[in-house]
Amino acid sequence: MKSFKTLLVLVAMAFIVVGCGGGSGDSGKVELSYYASLEIETEKDTLDSLIEKFEEENPDIDIVVNYPGDFESQLRVKMAANDLPDLFDTHGWAKNRYGEYTEDLSDMDWVADLDPALEEILVDEDGKVYAYPINQAKDGLTYNAALLEEYGIEPPSTFDELMEALETVKEESDGEVTPLWFAGSDKGALAQFFDQFATPLLITADGNQYGDELLDQSFDWDNYTYLPEKLKEMQEKELLNTDVLTAQVHERSQLFAQDKIAFIMASLPAESILELNPDVNLGVMPVPAIHETGEPSWIGGERHTVAVWKDSEHKEEAKRFIEFLSQPEHVKTLAEATNLPAGLTNAEVDIYYEEDYETYADVMVEPYFDRIYLPSGMWDVLGNTGQELLSGTLTPEQVSEQMEQEFTRLLGQD
């Protein structure tokens, strides 16, 4: 494998001849460009080692891998120019954002092993397969299992049960443990709350399914107000950290390791916490139902993928790399390195939360709300309105009004 930095000059020269899609150098090797969205160094190291192994087994191919910090922005620029890498991560947007740029992978052998939970997200009604899944996201809530057991709390399956659990944590710990903790200085942490709970509120429960209205822009945003009302209620009842608007992400692992947090939104990687306190017992659970007609659900789908650019000059070589990744031993290696469930069913994976995922194996995985029902740019609105709500700048009703205004404005820019 050639690193992106060391090959900068060579890639620039190759670009003059063959463009970004890759090419063949003087050595006769095919050079594939690959953009990956992995951010953690250990995960990058694992992928790098697999690329090196692939190149040893396929000496006619070199892969130039790039891990851009501004991944999404760079891919948007490349889409606008219709000049994408040969291989790229769709990072949750295989159909809705990158669909027209991806090669159909339905003729590949690994498709038979695709986890059924990912079929709706990676396969369309015509059978097109948009990307190969390295792993899959199953977001819900992460919790301190030892604390819940100590306080006699079962992982809640409804929002009402969640509120009761938060109250119990506050009472049983005499306020020493934060029931639900947010790194609210990062607006994305609050956006996560709204995005994950929007699905059980507005999409999945019988009698409360507003997906069509959201898509045809006839949705009544008063139906959204429940979520800001509940978040504000949590703050007023002291069920959130008192520094919710200034707390930072790096504090989370330390506080979890000290048994100072009961719940957080999303599925938190365990390694950083276990390094600080190997005795901590963490668990993950699906997002609780809100309506009586609803059921708990995982929120997620694709996390990291590999897609092939439909206009690549080296699609067969690119598919050869995906075939390599789909071998059971490599499926296992990458899933375990990222500590997430594998995207294929052909390997037994040993990850920290595996027992929890098995416990909730029958729970459906629903796609992220914003990726299906909101225009680009609404993630920031979710987070900004959350910060303004908790600072007292907006009421819950005004949050819904602002969501409607920004929804309409951003739709007009798409």
N, C-alpha and C positions, 0 to 999 in steps of 0.2 A: 504494500500500500504506500502510496505517495501522499504525504500530508499536503493540505491545501497551501499552507504558507511556503513550504519549500518548493512547491511547483508553480508558484505564482507567475513567474516569468514564462515558464513553458506553457502554462495554460493560456496566458495572454497571446503567445505566438500561435498556439493551436487555434485559438478563437479566430484569428485573422483568416486561417485557412478553412476551418470547418464549422466555426460558430460554437456556441455554448453546449450544444448537444453532444459533444464528444467527437473523437476521431481516432485515426491511427497515426502514430508517430513513425520515425525512421526505423524503429525496431520492428515494425510490422504489427505491434500490439494494438488492440482496440482499447481506447481510453474512455471509461465511463465516468461522467460527472454525477455526483450523488450529494444531495442536500438532506441532512438529517436534523431533526429538532431536539435530539437528546441534549440535556443541559448538565447532568451530573457527571463528574469526571469518571467515576467507576463504570458508569453505563457506557460512556464513550469508549473507554479502554476495552470493554468487552466487545463492542461492535468492531473496533479497530482490529482486535485480534482475530475475529472471525473473517474480516475482509482479507487480512494477511493469509489466513488459511485458504480462503477461496482462491486467492491469486497464486498460491503455491500449487493448488490442484488445477488451476486454469492459467497456465503461463502465457497464454495469448491475450489476457485481459488485465488491465490496470484500472483500479477504481480510485478516483480522486474525490475524497470525502470532505465535505465542508459542514461545520456546525455553526452557522451564523447566529450571533446573539439576537439580531433583529430578523429572525427567520421569516415571520409572517410578512413583514414589509418587503423583504427581498423577493419572496415568491410572488407577491402582488406585482412588483415591477416586471418580473420575468413573464408573468401571465399577460400583462399589458403588451409586451413585446412579442408574445408567442415564441418565447425562446427559453424554455425550461430545461433543467438538468435532465439527463437520461433517466435518473432515478431520483425520487423525492418523497418526503414524508407529507402525507395529507393532514396530519395532526388534528383529526376530528372533522374534516371538511371534504371527505372523499367525493361525495355526490354533489353537495350544494355549491361548493366553491371551485373544486378542481375537476369536476366530472367531465367536462368537455375537453379537458387536456390529457385525460388518462387513457391508456391502452386497455382494452378488454382482456382480462386475465382468466376468463372462464374456461379456457381450454387447458389449464394447467392442472396437474395431478393433485396438488395440495387442496384444491377447492373442495374435494370430497371430505376433507378433514376440518373444514371451516366450522368453528363453534356456531351452533344455531343462533346464539344470542347476537351474533354479528351480521346475520344474513340480511335483516331489514336495513342495516346501516351501510353495508358494503355491496349489496347485490340489488339491482333494480328489477322491475317487473318483466323486463325482457331478458333477464338472465345475465346482464353485463356485470362482471366483477371488477370493481374500481381499483382495489389496492390489496396488497398482502398485509395482514395484520401481524405485527411483531408481538403485540400484547393487547390487552383491552382494559379500558377504564370501567371500574365499578365504584362510583362515588356514592357515599351516603353520609354517615357520621362515624367518626373515630371516637372511641371512649376508653376510659380507664376501667378495665374489667374488674380489677381488684377492688376499686372503690365502690363500683356498683354492687358487687357481691357483699361488701361490708355493710352497705346501707340497705340491702334487701331489695335492690332495684333490678327488674328484668329489662333487657333492651326494649324500649318502647316500640310499638307497632303502629300507634296512631299519634297525631299531634297532641291530642289531649293527654295521652300517657306521657309524652315527652315533657309537656309543661309540668305534670305532676312529678316526674323524675327530677326536673331541675329544682323544683321547690324542695323536694326531699334532700337533695344534695346540699342545698343552702342550709337547711335546718340541721341535718345530721352532722355537718362539718362546722357548725357555728360560724359560717361565713368564711372559713379558711380555704375552702375549695371553690373555684369559679365554676358554676354549673355549665355555662356555655361560653367559650372564650373565642374572641375574634381579634385578629391583628388588624384593627380597623383603620390604622394609618394607611394601609394598603386597601384601596377601595374594592379591589378584587375579592377580598375576603367577605365583604358584605354582599357583593354581587353573587357570590357563591350561594349564600342563603336564599336570595330571591330566585335565582335560576333553578336551584334544585327543588325548592318547594312549589314553584310555579307548575311543575308537572302534575303532582297529585291534586293541586288546587284547581287547575284549569283544563287538564288534558285527559287523565286516565279514569276518573271516577264516573260511573254511569250517572247521567243527569247533570253532570258538570263538565261537559266536554266542549271546549270552545276553540278547538283547533281550526275548524273551518272559518269561524268568524275572525280569528287572528289573521288567517291567510287572505281572506277577502276584505280585510280592513273594516269589518263591521262590528268588531268586538267592543263591548261596553266595559270600559276600564274600571268602573265601580266594582266589578267582580274581582279585581286585583287587590283591593284595599285591605282585605283580610291579612295579607302578609305584612305590610308595614304596621298595621294595628298590632299584630302579635309581636313583632320585633320591638316596637315601642313599649308594649306591655312587659316584655322581658326586662327591658332596661329599667322601667319604673319599679318593678318588683325585685330589683337587684339580682337578677339571674344572669346578667352579663358581667364581664370584668369592668370595674369602675373606670379603667383607662382605655375603654374600648376604642376611642377615636385616636389614641396616640400609641397604643401597643403595636409592636413591630414583630414581623414574622420570626426573626431570629430568637425571640424570647420564648416561643412556643415549645420547643424541644426541652429547654431547661425547666420550664414550669411543669410540663408533663412528667419529666423525670423526677421531679420533687413531689409528685402526687398533688399538684395544685390545680389541675384541670380535670373536669369530668367528661365533657363532650366538646368536640369541635366539628365544624362542617367539613365535608369531603373526607377522602381516605388518605390518611397521613402516613408517609413512609416511616417505618419503625426504626430503621438503623440508627438515625441520629439520636433518638431517645435511648435506645438500648446501650449505645456507647457510653452514655452518661449514667445510666442505671439499668444494669442487666436484669434486675428483678421486676421491672415494670411489666405489667400484663395488660396489653392493649387488645382491643377488639374493634371490628368494623361491623356496621349494620346498615341495612337499606334505609332509604328516606321513608319516614312514617307516612301513612295515609292521613288525609285531612277529612275527607267525607266518609260517611258510613258505608257508602257504596264502593269505596276505594280499597286498594290493597297497597302494602309497601312496595317500593320499586327501587332498583338501582338506577342511578343516573350516569350515563356514560356512553359506552360503545367503543369505537376505535380510539386508541391513545397514540401509539406510534405505528406507522405503516410504511410500506415501500410501494410506491406506484411507479409505473413506467410511462414516460411522456409519449403520447401517441405519435408524435412526429420525430421521435428519436431515430437516428440512422443506424442504431445498434440495438434494436428491440430484442433480438434473439439472445444476444449476450446479456442484456439486462435481465431477461427472464431466467437465464441460466443462474444468475446470482440469487434470484428469488427462490429458484428450485433448491439451491444450496441452503438458504436460510430455513426452508420448510422441512429439512431433515429433522427427525425427532430430537436428536442430540443438540441441534442448534436452536430449535424451538425452546427446549428446556433451558439452555444456557442464557438466552436473551430474556426470557420471562423471569428467571430467577435473578438476573442482574438488575432488572427494573423493579423487582418485587411486585409484579402484577400478574394476573392470570394470563395464560397464553391465549393467542388468537386461534390456535388449532387444537384439536382434541387428540392428536397423535403422540402426545408426550405427557408423562407424569411429572408435575412441577411441584417443587418444595419451596413454598414462599411463606412468609410469616403469618399471613392472614388466611392461609388455605383452609383451615378448619371452619372459619367463619363463612367463607365463600361456599363451602360444602353444605353448611347448615342452611344457607339461603339459596341453595342451588335452583330451587323452583321459582325464585323471584325474578320477574321480568326485568330486563335492562332497557330502559327508555333513553332515547337520545337527549342530549342537552337541549333544554327549552330554547335558548337563544339561537342555536344553530338551525332550528327548524322554523321558528315562529317570529323571530325578531330580525329587523334589518341590521346590516353591519353597522357597528358603532354603538349599539344598545348596551353592550357589556359595561361600558363606561357609565352609561346612564343608570344602570342598576346599582353600580357602586356609589356614584355621586349622590343619588337620591337617598341611599342608605345612610351615608355620612351626614347629609343635611337633616334627615329625620332624627338621628340620634343626637345631633347638636341642637335640636330644637328649632331649626330654621324652617322646616317643613312639617306640616301635620300629615297623618296617614292619607287623608283625602287629597291633599296637595301633591303627595308623592304620586298617586294614581293620575292626577291631572298632568303632572310633568311627564310621566311615562307616556301618556297619550300624545302629548304635544311633540315629544322627541321621536316617538314611533312614526308619526305622520311626517315629520320633517325629514327623517333619515330615509324613509321609504322613497321620498321624492328625489333623493340623491342617488339611489340605486340604479 
